[in-house]
Amino acid sequence: MDARTLAVTALSRPGRAALLAGGAAAALLGAALGYRYLRKPGEAVRVGVVSQLLIHPIKSGRAVSVSLADCLRTGLGFGELQDRHWLVVTEDGHMVTGRQEPRLVLVSLTGEGGQAVLNGPNMEELKFPIKQPDNPVIDCRVFGADIQGRDCGDRVSQWFTDYFGLEKTFRLVHFEPQMRHRKSAECEPLFSQHEEVAYPDVGPVMLLSEASVNDLNRKLEKEVTVERFRPNIVISDCEAFDEDSWEEIQIGSVRLQRVMSCGRCVFTTVDPETGIISRKEPLDTLKSYRQCTPSEQHIYKKAPLFGQLHTVKKTGVLQVGDVVYKISR
């Protein structure tokens, strides 16, 4: 029985209906009208389709492409992997990203039966337990903010130290659920004080459309792939930069809220296939046509805008092929 029928039935019953008429029946009728409002044509508008879901287990590491993912408050997850929940640090706990060590983008971490699996160019595969409760917890710094991470052990540390081949030691840490998250608002005040992340720069979910990347490629001498920009959700079947205007979107049972554009930095000039940094393209081209309005310069400064940062209003499962709906209010 739908909400409209419930309301009509309640109002038609003698005795009890009269007692409820000013209360429950009115509430039911309101619910029915609300239901009709939610179903109004044009409120939920189809704007695209999910074409890729990308999880980056290690901050600045290689993406893992999945066909479905759990969309959690703190970002995307798949099985034992969660987006940007592992972090390479120096011995004193400061984060290491592809900005400082570009070859980090060639390192992959996958999960296999409670084991994390590390791979990198010219390196032997290394497996180690995801959960190592006896290992020490390290105090780390991510963009000036304090956060913790469980040390992944000396074998993993030696693997990264050998990989980078520098005269200093690197370690890998893992963020665990009981640890205190970073407040997104500490990095960017546009985020709510309730929003929390592990090791991402600022937001839990970054979304980008294929059309926006194609638009950029028409302006470049050498094309780039969407992986260059490290999104979590890639959208097809829309126009370039349509995603800039999607303030609230529904994908399956998941509801996402746009917070701000993603201001781009020198990391976009690291080639995800070679680990070589150019420090020029595609950043220079983006700067030529993707600057913010003057009223937003206090937020983005001179960083070009490419992709959108979202928070998760309603968790659920995302799947490649899901239709994306823009929610109008």
LOSEZA-117820 format. One record per residue (C-alpha): x, z, y. Coordinates in nm, 2 decimals. Layout:
+--------+--------+--------+
:      x :      z :      y :
+--------+--------+--------+
:      X :      Z :      Y :
...
+--------+--------+--------+
% end
This chain:
+--------+--------+--------+
:      x :      z :      y :
+--------+--------+--------+
:   0.00 :   0.00 :   0.00 :
:   0.15 :  -0.10 :   0.34 :
:   0.16 :   0.10 :   0.66 :
:  -0.14 :  -0.08 :   0.81 :
:  -0.36 :  -0.01 :   0.50 :
:  -0.26 :   0.35 :   0.49 :
:  -0.36 :   0.40 :   0.85 :
:  -0.70 :   0.23 :   0.81 :
:  -0.78 :   0.42 :   0.49 :
:  -0.69 :   0.75 :   0.65 :
:  -0.92 :   0.68 :   0.95 :
:  -1.21 :   0.58 :   0.73 :
:  -1.22 :   0.90 :   0.52 :
:  -1.49 :   1.16 :   0.62 :
:  -1.40 :   1.52 :   0.70 :
:  -1.02 :   1.51 :   0.64 :
:  -0.98 :   1.19 :   0.83 :
:  -1.14 :   1.35 :   1.14 :
:  -0.88 :   1.63 :   1.13 :
:  -0.60 :   1.39 :   1.09 :
:  -0.72 :   1.13 :   1.34 :
:  -0.52 :   1.28 :   1.63 :
:  -0.21 :   1.33 :   1.42 :
:  -0.11 :   1.18 :   1.09 :
:  -0.33 :   0.87 :   1.12 :
:  -0.21 :   0.80 :   1.46 :
:   0.15 :   0.83 :   1.34 :
:   0.08 :   0.60 :   1.05 :
:  -0.08 :   0.35 :   1.29 :
:   0.22 :   0.38 :   1.51 :
:   0.44 :   0.32 :   1.21 :
:   0.24 :   0.01 :   1.13 :
:   0.27 :  -0.12 :   1.48 :
:   0.64 :  -0.04 :   1.47 :
:   0.67 :  -0.23 :   1.14 :
:   0.51 :  -0.53 :   1.31 :
:   0.75 :  -0.50 :   1.60 :
:   1.05 :  -0.49 :   1.37 :
:   0.92 :  -0.81 :   1.20 :
:   0.86 :  -0.99 :   1.52 :
:   1.01 :  -1.34 :   1.51 :
:   1.33 :  -1.36 :   1.71 :
:   1.44 :  -1.00 :   1.69 :
:   1.67 :  -1.06 :   1.40 :
:   1.83 :  -1.40 :   1.46 :
:   2.05 :  -1.57 :   1.21 :
:   2.39 :  -1.64 :   1.37 :
:   2.63 :  -1.71 :   1.08 :
:   2.75 :  -1.65 :   0.73 :
:   3.03 :  -1.43 :   0.60 :
:   3.30 :  -1.66 :   0.47 :
:   3.59 :  -1.41 :   0.41 :
:   3.63 :  -1.04 :   0.36 :
:   3.99 :  -0.92 :   0.42 :
:   4.13 :  -0.57 :   0.35 :
:   4.48 :  -0.48 :   0.47 :
:   4.58 :  -0.17 :   0.26 :
:   4.91 :  -0.13 :   0.43 :
:   4.91 :  -0.14 :   0.81 :
:   5.07 :  -0.48 :   0.90 :
:   5.09 :  -0.57 :   0.53 :
:   4.95 :  -0.88 :   0.36 :
:   4.57 :  -0.91 :   0.34 :
:   4.38 :  -0.88 :   0.01 :
:   4.09 :  -1.12 :   0.00 :
:   3.78 :  -0.99 :  -0.18 :
:   3.44 :  -1.13 :  -0.25 :
:   3.26 :  -0.80 :  -0.18 :
:   3.36 :  -0.48 :  -0.01 :
:   3.22 :  -0.14 :   0.07 :
:   3.17 :  -0.10 :   0.45 :
:   3.24 :   0.26 :   0.52 :
:   3.25 :   0.44 :   0.86 :
:   3.63 :   0.42 :   0.86 :
:   3.64 :   0.05 :   0.76 :
:   3.63 :  -0.18 :   0.45 :
:   3.72 :  -0.07 :   0.10 :
:   3.74 :  -0.22 :  -0.24 :
:   3.78 :   0.00 :  -0.54 :
:   4.09 :   0.22 :  -0.48 :
:   4.19 :   0.02 :  -0.17 :
:   4.09 :   0.10 :   0.18 :
:   4.18 :  -0.09 :   0.49 :
:   4.49 :   0.04 :   0.67 :
:   4.51 :   0.36 :   0.47 :
:   4.88 :   0.32 :   0.39 :
:   5.15 :   0.33 :   0.66 :
:   5.52 :   0.26 :   0.67 :
:   5.71 :   0.52 :   0.88 :
:   6.06 :   0.60 :   0.98 :
:   6.22 :   0.92 :   0.86 :
:   6.09 :   1.11 :   1.16 :
:   5.73 :   0.99 :   1.10 :
:   5.69 :   0.72 :   1.36 :
:   5.48 :   0.42 :   1.25 :
:   5.65 :   0.09 :   1.16 :
:   5.44 :  -0.23 :   1.21 :
:   5.49 :  -0.60 :   1.21 :
:   5.58 :  -0.58 :   1.58 :
:   5.91 :  -0.40 :   1.49 :
:   5.96 :  -0.54 :   1.14 :
:   5.79 :  -0.88 :   1.11 :
:   5.87 :  -0.92 :   0.74 :
:   5.63 :  -0.64 :   0.67 :
:   5.34 :  -0.90 :   0.68 :
:   5.48 :  -1.04 :   0.35 :
:   5.44 :  -0.71 :   0.16 :
:   5.13 :  -0.67 :  -0.05 :
:   4.97 :  -0.36 :  -0.20 :
:   4.70 :  -0.39 :  -0.46 :
:   4.53 :  -0.14 :  -0.69 :
:   4.53 :  -0.13 :  -1.07 :
:   4.39 :   0.16 :  -1.27 :
:   4.49 :   0.44 :  -1.05 :
:   4.82 :   0.27 :  -0.97 :
:   4.93 :   0.11 :  -0.65 :
:   5.13 :  -0.22 :  -0.70 :
:   5.39 :  -0.32 :  -0.44 :
:   5.52 :  -0.68 :  -0.41 :
:   5.74 :  -0.86 :  -0.17 :
:   5.98 :  -1.16 :  -0.15 :
:   6.29 :  -1.12 :  -0.36 :
:   6.18 :  -0.77 :  -0.47 :
:   6.08 :  -0.64 :  -0.81 :
:   5.72 :  -0.53 :  -0.85 :
:   5.69 :  -0.16 :  -0.81 :
:   5.40 :   0.05 :  -0.95 :
:   5.33 :   0.41 :  -0.84 :
:   5.04 :   0.65 :  -0.87 :
:   4.79 :   0.63 :  -0.58 :
:   4.72 :   1.00 :  -0.61 :
:   5.03 :   1.22 :  -0.60 :
:   4.91 :   1.57 :  -0.50 :
:   5.24 :   1.73 :  -0.55 :
:   5.42 :   1.51 :  -0.29 :
:   5.46 :   1.65 :   0.06 :
:   5.23 :   1.57 :   0.35 :
:   5.42 :   1.41 :   0.64 :
:   5.33 :   1.45 :   1.01 :
:   5.31 :   1.09 :   1.16 :
:   5.27 :   0.93 :   1.49 :
:   5.04 :   0.63 :   1.55 :
:   5.03 :   0.50 :   1.90 :
:   5.13 :   0.84 :   2.03 :
:   4.85 :   1.02 :   1.83 :
:   4.92 :   1.28 :   1.56 :
:   4.81 :   1.21 :   1.20 :
:   4.91 :   1.30 :   0.85 :
:   5.00 :   1.10 :   0.54 :
:   5.09 :   1.19 :   0.18 :
:   5.44 :   1.07 :   0.10 :
:   5.44 :   0.81 :  -0.17 :
:   5.77 :   0.92 :  -0.32 :
:   6.14 :   0.84 :  -0.32 :
:   6.12 :   0.53 :  -0.54 :
:   5.87 :   0.37 :  -0.29 :
:   6.09 :   0.48 :   0.00 :
:   6.40 :   0.31 :  -0.16 :
:   6.19 :  -0.01 :  -0.22 :
:   6.11 :  -0.04 :   0.15 :
:   6.46 :   0.06 :   0.26 :
:   6.61 :  -0.21 :   0.03 :
:   6.35 :  -0.47 :   0.14 :
:   6.42 :  -0.43 :   0.51 :
:   6.80 :  -0.41 :   0.45 :
:   6.87 :  -0.20 :   0.76 :
:   7.08 :   0.11 :   0.80 :
:   6.79 :   0.34 :   0.81 :
:   6.54 :   0.49 :   0.57 :
:   6.17 :   0.39 :   0.55 :
:   5.89 :   0.58 :   0.38 :
:   5.53 :   0.49 :   0.28 :
:   5.25 :   0.74 :   0.34 :
:   4.89 :   0.74 :   0.22 :
:   4.59 :   0.87 :   0.41 :
:   4.37 :   1.09 :   0.20 :
:   4.00 :   1.18 :   0.27 :
:   4.06 :   1.55 :   0.35 :
:   4.31 :   1.47 :   0.62 :
:   4.21 :   1.47 :   0.99 :
:   4.13 :   1.13 :   1.11 :
:   4.24 :   0.99 :   1.45 :
:   3.98 :   0.97 :   1.72 :
:   3.93 :   0.61 :   1.83 :
:   3.85 :   0.73 :   2.18 :
:   4.20 :   0.88 :   2.22 :
:   4.33 :   0.52 :   2.22 :
:   4.03 :   0.35 :   2.39 :
:   3.76 :   0.55 :   2.58 :
:   3.50 :   0.28 :   2.51 :
:   3.46 :   0.42 :   2.16 :
:   3.24 :   0.72 :   2.10 :
:   3.41 :   1.06 :   2.04 :
:   3.25 :   1.06 :   1.70 :
:   3.43 :   0.75 :   1.58 :
:   3.73 :   0.81 :   1.36 :
:   3.99 :   0.59 :   1.18 :
:   4.30 :   0.64 :   0.97 :
:   4.58 :   0.40 :   1.06 :
:   4.41 :   0.10 :   1.23 :
:   4.50 :   0.04 :   1.60 :
:   4.17 :   0.17 :   1.73 :
:   3.85 :   0.04 :   1.55 :
:   3.73 :   0.04 :   1.19 :
:   3.61 :  -0.32 :   1.17 :
:   3.74 :  -0.64 :   1.33 :
:   3.53 :  -0.95 :   1.32 :
:   3.63 :  -1.31 :   1.40 :
:   3.47 :  -1.65 :   1.36 :
:   3.63 :  -1.96 :   1.20 :
:   3.50 :  -2.16 :   1.49 :
:   3.70 :  -1.96 :   1.74 :
:   4.02 :  -2.02 :   1.53 :
:   3.94 :  -2.39 :   1.51 :
:   3.89 :  -2.40 :   1.89 :
:   4.23 :  -2.24 :   1.94 :
:   4.40 :  -2.48 :   1.69 :
:   4.28 :  -2.78 :   1.90 :
:   4.50 :  -2.65 :   2.18 :
:   4.81 :  -2.58 :   1.96 :
:   5.09 :  -2.81 :   1.84 :
:   5.11 :  -2.61 :   1.51 :
:   4.78 :  -2.48 :   1.37 :
:   4.74 :  -2.11 :   1.27 :
:   4.52 :  -1.96 :   1.00 :
:   4.26 :  -1.68 :   1.05 :
:   4.50 :  -1.44 :   0.87 :
:   4.72 :  -1.45 :   1.17 :
:   4.47 :  -1.23 :   1.35 :
:   4.41 :  -0.98 :   1.07 :
:   4.03 :  -0.96 :   1.08 :
:   3.82 :  -0.78 :   0.83 :
:   3.51 :  -1.00 :   0.84 :
:   3.53 :  -1.38 :   0.90 :
:   3.22 :  -1.57 :   1.00 :
:   3.13 :  -1.93 :   0.95 :
:   2.84 :  -2.15 :   1.06 :
:   2.85 :  -2.06 :   1.42 :
:   3.00 :  -2.19 :   1.75 :
:   3.33 :  -2.08 :   1.89 :
:   3.32 :  -1.74 :   2.05 :
:   2.96 :  -1.68 :   1.96 :
:   3.07 :  -1.35 :   1.82 :
:   3.15 :  -1.23 :   2.18 :
:   2.78 :  -1.19 :   2.24 :
:   2.67 :  -1.01 :   1.92 :
:   2.62 :  -0.66 :   2.04 :
:   2.46 :  -0.55 :   1.72 :
:   2.45 :  -0.73 :   1.39 :
:   2.30 :  -0.69 :   1.04 :
:   2.48 :  -0.81 :   0.73 :
:   2.29 :  -0.72 :   0.41 :
:   2.23 :  -0.35 :   0.44 :
:   2.52 :  -0.30 :   0.68 :
:   2.46 :  -0.25 :   1.05 :
:   2.76 :  -0.30 :   1.29 :
:   2.78 :  -0.22 :   1.66 :
:   3.02 :  -0.41 :   1.89 :
:   3.23 :  -0.19 :   2.11 :
:   3.48 :  -0.42 :   2.27 :
:   3.69 :  -0.74 :   2.24 :
:   4.02 :  -0.73 :   2.06 :
:   4.31 :  -0.76 :   2.31 :
:   4.59 :  -0.95 :   2.16 :
:   4.96 :  -0.87 :   2.16 :
:   5.29 :  -1.01 :   2.03 :
:   5.19 :  -0.94 :   1.67 :
:   4.99 :  -1.26 :   1.68 :
:   5.32 :  -1.46 :   1.70 :
:   5.42 :  -1.33 :   1.35 :
:   5.37 :  -1.60 :   1.09 :
:   5.19 :  -1.44 :   0.80 :
:   5.34 :  -1.69 :   0.56 :
:   5.71 :  -1.66 :   0.66 :
:   5.73 :  -1.32 :   0.84 :
:   5.91 :  -1.49 :   1.13 :
:   5.82 :  -1.38 :   1.49 :
:   5.83 :  -1.64 :   1.77 :
:   5.71 :  -1.42 :   2.05 :
:   5.53 :  -1.73 :   2.20 :
:   5.25 :  -1.90 :   2.02 :
:   4.96 :  -1.87 :   1.98 :
:   4.97 :  -1.58 :   2.23 :
:   5.08 :  -1.80 :   2.53 :
:   4.79 :  -2.05 :   2.46 :
:   4.54 :  -1.76 :   2.43 :
:   4.66 :  -1.62 :   2.76 :
:   4.58 :  -1.96 :   2.92 :
:   4.21 :  -1.95 :   2.85 :
:   4.10 :  -1.62 :   2.70 :
:   4.15 :  -1.37 :   2.98 :
:   3.89 :  -1.10 :   3.06 :
:   3.69 :  -1.10 :   3.38 :
:   3.83 :  -0.92 :   3.68 :
:   3.59 :  -0.63 :   3.62 :
:   3.74 :  -0.56 :   3.28 :
:   4.11 :  -0.58 :   3.37 :
:   4.13 :  -0.20 :   3.37 :
:   4.04 :  -0.22 :   3.00 :
:   4.24 :  -0.52 :   2.87 :
:   4.50 :  -0.57 :   3.14 :
:   4.66 :  -0.91 :   3.07 :
:   4.59 :  -0.92 :   2.70 :
:   4.39 :  -1.23 :   2.59 :
:   4.07 :  -1.16 :   2.40 :
:   4.02 :  -1.29 :   2.05 :
:   3.78 :  -1.13 :   1.80 :
:   3.55 :  -0.83 :   1.83 :
:   3.59 :  -0.46 :   1.73 :
:   3.29 :  -0.30 :   1.57 :
:   3.18 :   0.05 :   1.46 :
:   2.97 :   0.10 :   1.15 :
:   2.62 :   0.22 :   1.23 :
:   2.49 :   0.19 :   0.87 :
:   2.72 :   0.17 :   0.57 :
:   2.66 :  -0.05 :   0.27 :
:   2.81 :  -0.34 :   0.07 :
:   2.92 :  -0.67 :   0.22 :
:   2.95 :  -0.99 :   0.03 :
:   3.09 :  -1.33 :   0.10 :
:   2.80 :  -1.56 :   0.15 :
:   2.59 :  -1.29 :   0.33 :
:   2.39 :  -1.41 :   0.62 :
:   2.47 :  -1.25 :   0.96 :
:   2.18 :  -1.16 :   1.19 :
:   2.21 :  -1.07 :   1.56 :
:   1.97 :  -0.79 :   1.65 :
:   1.80 :  -0.83 :   1.98 :
:   1.66 :  -0.53 :   2.17 :
+--------+--------+--------+
% end
